[in-house]
Amino acid sequence: MFSVGRREREEKRTKSMIRCQIKQSGAGRGGASGREHQHHRHHHVGDGGAVFETSYASYKMGTPKGMVTGGVIHKSKGTDEVERMKAKGESQTGAIAQGAETPLWTMLPKDLIEKVFAFLPLHSLFQARCVCKCWKSVGFSNNLVKLRAEAPVSPPYFPVFLSKGEDRRWCAYDHVQRKWLYLPPLTFLPKEAKHILAGDGGLLCLSESPSTALNYVCNPVTRSLKRVPSLSQDYEPGITHMVVNGKSQGFKMIVTLTHYLESTHVFESRKNSWQATSCLPPHFLLWGRRSSAYCKGFLYCVALEIGGMNMEGLIAYDVNSGVWTDVHGLPRGMRDDPYVLSCGGRVLVVAAQKNTNGRLTSIRIVEFEPVSKRFLEVTEMPQNVMLDVFKCRGGWKPVAFGDKICVASKKTLSVAVYDMVRRSWHELPKCPLNTKVDVATFCYGPSLQSLQ
């Protein structure tokens, strides 16, 4: 009790001395100025000119005993800290207010913004375009397209299911998010561009039907469309394959025309023209559901020998030189419905066997080694997985990327996946489309790839 009473007396004495100092200061400067000075927070006392704090709360925070010396009240250590905190807060508030008037992102160099945008996911880039006019102009610049082509890209979506209805819906599976995604509808395409022949690098090749030559190339993300110069219509097109070069921002389309000696034609987007190259070796035709796979500069297809042993084998087309290589015979049991795939720099052949009722009995995968010219067994789909995916008769198509191979059923909309790293099979959730569909033999990765 004694200490509390003593503290109260000290506080009262200090208050009275403060009031006396204020009155003396007001009397020396005039009544009006003195009264006005009482409302100020800081005052000059006597001739010493020392600054002090009249706030009792500040004094109570840390005023030690014996603070009043020589008629001057000095600021305590606690009061100094309060002053510094207040000054710091005022400076930060001013900076925030100034930043609100001039956003910081408007001060960033354009080349720095382009480098940051190059690594953004595509949906995040679309959102960034809506921030301001500066970011919108950067988001549509040609230099950004080149930077995004050089930057690491996310894995594409696969498999891709295409609706056969007039709504032109399509969806694909994202293996990163592990869910099905509805892709941008293709309603901007003309009615004659009904069938998708091939795709790569975010671009699609289209034609009026599977039996007619390609007519258009489009980018569903940018909704851009380009009509391709017409090719000879005398023969039905065999294989159509697209190869996109991200660095040069160009693409090639390789088309074979079906007749006795299948001729090969290559379209280059930079030249906007077709060029006829070599034909297949004599007595061979492209076979195996007209499937093809591009790997390390070569386009691999399945060829069938006409006459003789009717051998089916793997044949490669050198895209740079425009020459076909020799045919390498497929192993036994791989000659029914063979598909050629490219998976992580490896060339694979997927084939199925059916019973007399047309039901699938097995699906095998083998790998072709270009150096040794041999086929190595990879795996065979387990019977329980096959029964779950292919519950009834129906078409099937495989597609691969990275270390995963997907085998999709067009009838049940189910997908079986083989992981080449874990060497195991598993099933994906069922495709959400509820209409008649077709399965694409390519992967789709959204991009800003131009059509030039």
C-alpha positions as CSV (number, residue, x, y, z in Angstrom):
1,M,0.0,0.0,0.0
2,F,2.9,2.3,0.8
3,S,4.4,1.9,-2.6
4,V,1.1,2.5,-4.4
5,G,0.5,5.7,-2.4
6,R,4.0,6.9,-3.1
7,R,3.6,6.3,-6.8
8,E,0.3,8.3,-6.8
9,R,2.0,11.2,-5.1
10,E,4.8,11.2,-7.5
11,E,2.4,11.2,-10.4
12,K,0.4,14.1,-9.0
13,R,3.5,16.2,-8.4
14,T,4.7,15.5,-11.9
15,K,1.3,16.6,-13.3
16,S,1.3,19.8,-11.3
17,M,4.8,20.7,-12.5
18,I,3.7,20.0,-16.1
19,R,0.7,22.4,-15.7
20,C,3.0,25.1,-14.2
21,Q,5.4,24.8,-17.1
22,I,2.5,25.1,-19.6
23,K,1.1,28.2,-17.8
24,Q,4.5,29.9,-17.7
25,S,5.0,29.2,-21.4
26,G,1.5,30.5,-22.2
27,A,2.0,33.6,-20.1
28,G,5.3,34.5,-21.8
29,R,3.8,34.1,-25.3
30,G,0.4,35.7,-24.7
31,G,-2.9,34.3,-23.6
32,A,-4.2,33.2,-27.0
33,S,-1.0,31.6,-28.1
34,G,-0.6,30.0,-24.7
35,R,-4.1,28.5,-24.9
36,E,-3.5,27.3,-28.4
37,H,-0.2,25.9,-27.3
38,Q,-1.8,23.8,-24.6
39,H,-3.5,21.7,-27.3
40,H,-0.3,20.8,-29.0
41,R,1.3,17.5,-28.3
42,H,4.9,18.8,-28.1
43,H,6.1,22.1,-26.4
44,H,9.2,24.0,-25.9
45,V,9.9,24.6,-22.2
46,G,11.9,27.6,-20.9
47,D,15.1,28.6,-22.4
48,G,16.4,25.1,-22.6
49,G,14.2,24.3,-25.7
50,A,13.9,20.6,-24.6
51,V,11.1,18.6,-26.2
52,F,8.8,16.6,-23.9
53,E,5.7,14.5,-24.1
54,T,2.6,15.8,-22.3
55,S,0.7,12.6,-22.8
56,Y,0.1,10.9,-19.5
57,A,-0.2,7.5,-21.1
58,S,3.3,7.8,-22.6
59,Y,4.7,8.9,-19.3
60,K,3.0,6.0,-17.5
61,M,4.7,3.5,-19.9
62,G,8.2,4.2,-18.6
63,T,8.8,7.4,-16.7
64,P,11.5,6.7,-14.0
65,K,11.7,8.4,-10.7
66,G,13.7,11.7,-10.7
67,M,12.7,12.4,-14.3
68,V,12.1,16.1,-13.5
69,T,15.5,17.9,-13.3
70,G,16.2,21.6,-13.6
71,G,12.6,22.5,-14.6
72,V,12.8,20.3,-17.8
73,I,10.9,17.1,-18.3
74,H,13.0,14.7,-20.5
75,K,11.5,12.0,-22.6
76,S,11.9,8.5,-21.2
77,K,13.3,5.6,-23.1
78,G,9.8,4.1,-23.5
79,T,8.6,7.4,-25.0
80,D,11.4,7.3,-27.6
81,E,10.3,3.9,-28.7
82,V,6.8,5.0,-29.0
83,E,7.9,8.0,-31.1
84,R,10.0,5.8,-33.4
85,M,7.1,3.3,-33.9
86,K,4.7,6.2,-34.7
87,A,7.1,7.7,-37.2
88,K,7.7,4.4,-38.8
89,G,4.0,3.8,-39.1
90,E,3.4,7.2,-40.7
91,S,6.2,6.6,-43.2
92,Q,4.8,3.1,-44.1
93,T,1.3,4.6,-44.5
94,G,2.6,7.2,-46.8
95,A,4.4,4.6,-48.9
96,I,1.3,2.5,-49.2
97,A,-0.7,5.5,-50.2
98,Q,1.9,6.4,-52.8
99,G,1.9,2.8,-54.0
100,A,-1.8,2.8,-54.4
101,E,-1.6,5.8,-56.7
102,T,1.3,4.2,-58.7
103,P,1.2,0.4,-58.8
104,L,4.5,-1.3,-58.5
105,W,4.0,-3.7,-61.4
106,T,3.8,-0.7,-63.8
107,M,7.4,0.1,-62.9
108,L,8.7,-3.4,-63.9
109,P,10.7,-3.7,-67.2
110,K,8.8,-5.3,-70.0
111,D,11.4,-7.9,-70.7
112,L,11.2,-9.0,-67.0
113,I,7.4,-9.3,-67.1
114,E,7.7,-11.4,-70.3
115,K,10.2,-13.8,-68.6
116,V,7.8,-14.2,-65.6
117,F,4.8,-14.8,-67.9
118,A,6.7,-17.4,-69.8
119,F,6.6,-19.8,-66.8
120,L,3.0,-19.2,-65.9
121,P,0.4,-21.9,-66.5
122,L,-1.8,-20.9,-69.4
123,H,-4.9,-20.2,-67.3
124,S,-2.9,-18.0,-65.0
125,L,-1.5,-16.1,-68.0
126,F,-5.1,-15.4,-69.2
127,Q,-5.9,-14.0,-65.7
128,A,-2.8,-11.8,-65.8
129,R,-3.8,-10.3,-69.0
130,C,-6.8,-8.8,-67.3
131,V,-4.8,-6.9,-64.6
132,C,-3.9,-3.8,-66.7
133,K,-3.2,-2.6,-70.2
134,C,0.5,-3.1,-69.8
135,W,0.2,-6.7,-68.9
136,K,-2.4,-7.2,-71.6
137,S,0.1,-6.0,-74.3
138,V,2.8,-8.2,-72.9
139,G,0.5,-11.2,-72.8
140,F,-0.1,-10.9,-76.6
141,S,3.5,-10.1,-77.6
142,N,5.3,-12.3,-80.1
143,N,8.4,-12.4,-77.9
144,L,6.3,-14.0,-75.1
145,V,5.3,-16.8,-77.5
146,K,9.0,-17.5,-78.2
147,L,9.9,-17.5,-74.5
148,R,7.1,-19.9,-73.7
149,A,8.3,-22.2,-76.4
150,E,11.7,-22.4,-74.7
151,A,10.4,-22.6,-71.1
152,P,9.6,-26.0,-69.5
153,V,6.0,-26.9,-70.3
154,S,3.5,-28.9,-68.3
155,P,2.6,-32.4,-69.5
156,P,-0.1,-32.5,-72.1
157,Y,-3.6,-33.9,-71.5
158,F,-4.4,-37.5,-72.6
159,P,-6.3,-39.4,-73.6
160,V,-8.6,-37.0,-75.5
161,F,-12.2,-37.9,-76.2
162,L,-14.0,-36.2,-79.0
163,S,-17.8,-35.9,-79.1
164,K,-19.4,-36.8,-82.4
165,G,-22.4,-34.5,-81.8
166,E,-22.9,-31.1,-83.2
167,D,-21.9,-29.4,-79.9
168,R,-18.3,-30.3,-80.8
169,R,-17.4,-30.9,-77.1
170,W,-14.2,-32.6,-76.1
171,C,-12.4,-33.4,-72.9
172,A,-9.1,-34.8,-71.8
173,Y,-7.5,-36.2,-68.7
174,D,-5.0,-34.1,-66.7
175,H,-2.5,-36.5,-65.0
176,V,-1.1,-33.7,-62.8
177,Q,-4.5,-32.7,-61.2
178,R,-5.9,-36.2,-61.7
179,K,-9.2,-35.2,-63.2
180,W,-11.0,-34.8,-66.5
181,L,-11.1,-31.3,-68.1
182,Y,-13.5,-29.9,-70.6
183,L,-11.5,-28.2,-73.3
184,P,-12.5,-25.1,-75.2
185,P,-15.3,-25.9,-77.6
186,L,-14.6,-26.0,-81.3
187,T,-17.7,-24.1,-82.3
188,F,-15.6,-21.4,-84.0
189,L,-14.6,-23.9,-86.7
190,P,-16.4,-24.0,-90.1
191,K,-18.9,-26.8,-90.6
192,E,-16.8,-28.5,-93.2
193,A,-13.9,-28.9,-90.7
194,K,-15.6,-31.9,-89.0
195,H,-12.9,-34.5,-88.5
196,I,-9.6,-34.1,-86.6
197,L,-6.8,-35.9,-88.3
198,A,-3.8,-35.1,-86.1
199,G,-2.5,-32.7,-83.5
200,D,0.7,-31.6,-81.9
201,G,2.0,-28.6,-79.9
202,G,-1.6,-27.3,-79.2
203,L,-2.5,-27.3,-82.9
204,L,-5.1,-29.5,-84.7
205,C,-5.3,-30.7,-88.3
206,L,-8.9,-30.9,-89.7
207,S,-10.7,-32.2,-92.7
208,E,-14.2,-32.8,-94.0
209,S,-14.0,-36.6,-93.3
210,P,-11.3,-39.2,-92.5
211,S,-11.2,-40.1,-96.2
212,T,-10.5,-36.6,-97.5
213,A,-7.3,-34.5,-97.4
214,L,-6.8,-32.0,-94.7
215,N,-8.2,-28.5,-95.1
216,Y,-7.5,-26.5,-92.0
217,V,-5.1,-26.0,-89.1
218,C,-6.4,-24.3,-85.9
219,N,-5.3,-23.4,-82.4
220,P,-8.3,-23.8,-80.0
221,V,-6.8,-21.5,-77.4
222,T,-6.3,-18.5,-79.6
223,R,-9.3,-19.5,-81.8
224,S,-7.1,-18.9,-84.9
225,L,-7.8,-20.8,-88.1
226,K,-5.7,-21.3,-91.3
227,R,-6.7,-22.9,-94.5
228,V,-4.1,-25.2,-95.9
229,P,-3.3,-25.1,-99.7
230,S,-5.1,-28.0,-101.4
231,L,-3.2,-31.1,-102.3
232,S,-3.9,-33.6,-105.0
233,Q,-7.4,-35.1,-104.6
234,D,-6.8,-38.0,-106.9
235,Y,-6.0,-40.4,-104.0
236,E,-7.3,-41.0,-100.6
237,P,-4.9,-39.8,-97.8
238,G,-3.2,-42.5,-95.8
239,I,-1.4,-41.2,-92.8
240,T,-1.5,-37.6,-91.6
241,H,1.0,-36.6,-88.9
242,M,1.8,-33.1,-87.5
243,V,5.2,-32.1,-86.0
244,V,5.5,-28.7,-84.3
245,N,8.9,-27.1,-83.8
246,G,8.5,-24.8,-80.8
247,K,11.8,-23.0,-81.2
248,S,11.2,-21.9,-84.8
249,Q,7.5,-21.5,-84.2
250,G,6.7,-23.5,-87.3
251,F,5.2,-26.9,-88.0
252,K,5.2,-29.7,-90.6
253,M,2.5,-32.0,-91.8
254,I,3.4,-35.3,-93.3
255,V,0.8,-36.9,-95.5
256,T,0.9,-40.1,-97.5
257,L,-1.4,-40.6,-100.5
258,T,-2.9,-44.1,-101.0
259,H,-2.1,-45.8,-104.3
260,Y,0.3,-48.6,-105.4
261,L,3.4,-46.7,-104.5
262,E,2.4,-44.5,-101.6
263,S,3.9,-41.1,-102.2
264,T,4.8,-38.8,-99.3
265,H,4.1,-35.1,-99.2
266,V,5.3,-32.6,-96.6
267,F,3.7,-29.2,-95.8
268,E,5.9,-26.6,-94.2
269,S,4.2,-23.7,-92.5
270,R,7.1,-21.3,-93.0
271,K,7.0,-21.8,-96.8
272,N,3.2,-22.4,-96.9
273,S,3.7,-25.0,-99.6
274,W,3.8,-28.7,-100.2
275,Q,6.8,-30.7,-101.2
276,A,6.8,-34.2,-102.7
277,T,9.5,-36.5,-101.2
278,S,10.1,-40.3,-101.6
279,C,7.7,-43.2,-101.9
280,L,7.5,-46.4,-99.8
281,P,9.7,-49.4,-100.7
282,P,8.3,-51.4,-103.5
283,H,5.5,-53.9,-102.7
284,F,4.6,-52.3,-99.4
285,L,1.6,-50.3,-98.2
286,L,1.0,-48.5,-94.9
287,W,-1.1,-50.6,-92.5
288,G,-2.0,-50.9,-88.9
289,R,-5.0,-48.5,-88.6
290,R,-3.0,-45.8,-90.3
291,S,-1.2,-45.0,-87.0
292,S,2.1,-43.2,-86.7
293,A,4.5,-41.9,-84.1
294,Y,7.2,-39.3,-84.2
295,C,10.4,-40.0,-82.3
296,K,13.9,-38.4,-82.6
297,G,13.5,-37.2,-86.1
298,F,11.8,-40.3,-87.5
299,L,8.1,-41.0,-88.2
300,Y,7.3,-44.7,-87.5
301,C,4.5,-46.5,-89.2
302,V,3.3,-50.1,-89.8
303,A,3.7,-51.4,-93.4
304,L,2.2,-54.5,-95.1
305,E,3.9,-56.4,-97.8
306,I,1.8,-57.0,-100.9
307,G,2.2,-60.5,-102.2
308,G,4.8,-62.9,-101.1
309,M,4.7,-63.6,-97.3
310,N,2.3,-60.7,-96.5
311,M,4.7,-59.6,-93.8
312,E,3.7,-56.7,-91.5
313,G,6.6,-54.7,-90.2
314,L,7.7,-51.4,-88.7
315,I,9.0,-48.7,-91.2
316,A,10.5,-45.3,-90.5
317,Y,10.5,-42.0,-92.4
318,D,13.4,-39.6,-92.0
319,V,11.7,-36.2,-91.7
320,N,14.9,-34.3,-92.5
321,S,16.0,-36.3,-95.5
322,G,12.6,-37.4,-96.7
323,V,13.6,-41.0,-97.2
324,W,11.9,-44.2,-96.0
325,T,14.0,-46.9,-94.3
326,D,13.8,-50.7,-94.5
327,V,10.9,-52.7,-93.0
328,H,11.4,-54.7,-89.8
329,G,9.0,-57.5,-89.3
330,L,6.7,-57.5,-86.2
331,P,6.7,-60.3,-83.7
332,R,4.0,-63.0,-83.8
333,G,0.8,-62.0,-82.1
334,M,1.4,-58.3,-82.9
335,R,-0.1,-58.2,-86.3
336,D,-3.8,-57.7,-85.4
337,D,-4.8,-54.0,-85.0
338,P,-1.2,-52.7,-84.4
339,Y,-0.7,-49.1,-83.2
340,V,2.7,-47.3,-83.1
341,L,3.4,-45.0,-80.1
342,S,6.2,-42.7,-79.0
343,C,6.7,-42.7,-75.2
344,G,9.6,-41.0,-73.5
345,G,11.9,-41.3,-76.5
346,R,11.0,-45.0,-77.0
347,V,9.1,-46.5,-79.9
348,L,6.3,-48.9,-78.9
349,V,3.9,-51.1,-80.7
350,V,0.5,-52.0,-79.1
351,A,-1.6,-54.8,-80.6
352,A,-4.7,-56.6,-79.5
353,Q,-6.0,-60.1,-80.2
354,K,-9.7,-61.0,-80.5
355,N,-11.7,-64.2,-80.4
356,T,-14.2,-65.4,-82.9
357,N,-16.9,-63.2,-81.3
358,G,-14.9,-60.1,-81.8
359,R,-14.2,-59.7,-78.0
360,L,-10.7,-58.6,-77.0
361,T,-8.7,-61.4,-75.4
362,S,-5.3,-59.7,-74.9
363,I,-3.4,-56.4,-75.4
364,R,0.3,-56.6,-75.7
365,I,3.0,-53.9,-75.7
366,V,6.5,-54.3,-77.2
367,E,9.4,-51.9,-77.7
368,F,11.4,-51.4,-80.8
369,E,15.2,-50.7,-80.5
370,P,16.4,-48.8,-83.5
371,V,20.0,-49.7,-82.9
372,S,19.7,-53.5,-82.6
373,K,16.5,-53.7,-84.8
374,R,14.9,-55.9,-82.2
375,F,11.5,-56.0,-80.4
376,L,11.5,-56.4,-76.7
377,E,8.4,-57.5,-74.6
378,V,7.2,-54.8,-72.3
379,T,3.9,-55.9,-70.8
380,E,0.5,-57.5,-71.3
381,M,-2.8,-56.1,-69.9
382,P,-4.1,-58.2,-67.0
383,Q,-7.4,-60.0,-67.6
384,N,-9.2,-58.3,-64.7
385,V,-8.3,-54.9,-66.0
386,M,-9.4,-55.8,-69.5
387,L,-12.7,-57.1,-68.3
388,D,-13.3,-53.8,-66.4
389,V,-12.3,-51.6,-69.3
390,F,-13.7,-53.5,-72.2
391,K,-17.0,-55.0,-70.9
392,C,-18.4,-55.4,-74.4
393,R,-17.2,-55.2,-77.9
394,G,-16.1,-51.8,-79.2
395,G,-13.2,-49.9,-80.6
396,W,-10.1,-49.0,-78.7
397,K,-7.1,-46.7,-79.2
398,P,-3.9,-46.2,-77.3
399,V,-2.0,-43.0,-76.7
400,A,1.2,-42.3,-74.7
401,F,3.4,-39.6,-73.3
402,G,6.3,-39.5,-70.9
403,D,6.2,-42.7,-68.9
404,K,2.4,-43.5,-69.2
405,I,0.5,-45.5,-71.9
406,C,-3.3,-45.1,-72.0
407,V,-5.6,-47.6,-73.6
408,A,-9.1,-46.2,-74.0
409,S,-12.4,-47.8,-74.9
410,K,-14.7,-45.9,-77.2
411,K,-17.7,-48.0,-76.0
412,T,-17.4,-47.8,-72.2
413,L,-15.4,-44.5,-72.1
414,S,-13.0,-46.3,-69.7
415,V,-9.3,-46.0,-69.7
416,A,-6.5,-48.4,-68.5
417,V,-3.1,-46.9,-67.8
418,Y,0.3,-48.6,-67.8
419,D,3.1,-46.8,-65.8
420,M,6.4,-47.8,-67.3
421,V,8.3,-46.6,-64.2
422,R,6.3,-48.6,-61.7
423,R,5.5,-51.3,-64.2
424,S,1.9,-51.5,-63.1
425,W,-1.6,-51.1,-64.5
426,H,-4.4,-48.9,-63.1
427,E,-7.7,-47.5,-64.2
428,L,-8.8,-43.8,-64.6
429,P,-12.2,-42.4,-63.7
430,K,-14.7,-42.8,-66.4
431,C,-14.9,-40.0,-69.1
432,P,-17.8,-37.6,-68.2
433,L,-19.0,-37.3,-71.8
434,N,-22.3,-39.0,-72.3
435,T,-22.5,-39.1,-76.1
436,K,-20.9,-41.1,-78.9
437,V,-17.2,-40.3,-78.9
438,D,-14.0,-41.0,-80.8
439,V,-10.6,-41.3,-79.2
440,A,-7.7,-39.2,-80.5
441,T,-4.4,-40.8,-81.1
442,F,-2.5,-37.6,-80.0
443,C,-2.0,-35.7,-76.8
444,Y,-3.2,-32.1,-76.4
445,G,-1.3,-29.4,-74.6
446,P,-2.8,-25.9,-74.7
447,S,-0.4,-23.4,-76.1
448,L,0.0,-20.0,-77.9
449,Q,1.6,-21.6,-80.9
450,S,1.1,-19.5,-84.0
451,L,-0.1,-20.9,-87.4
452,Q,2.8,-19.3,-89.4
